[in-house]
Amino acid sequence: MSEEWVPMTEAARRLKVRVNKISRLANRGRIQTRENPLDERVRLVNFDEVRILFDTFGSQKDNDEDDEET
């Protein structure tokens, strides 16, 4: 399987969730991240890893109230 590394904002857009949800998963060590060599301010995530996580456990879109805190 090839790896597709995308910015957190792009992963969130594709999965129709808030970027805070992706960021929290990364901060808690549940998904891998790497620095973007073209922009050090942007962290990249392995989109397939995130997609599989959301497919397996669901995005819990209705339970996003803690997104407002981040």
Summary of the structure (lengths in Angstrom):
residues: 70
radius of gyration: 11.7
end to end distance: 32.6
largest distance: 35.3
contacts: 165
relative contact order: 0.24
helix: 51%
strand: 21%
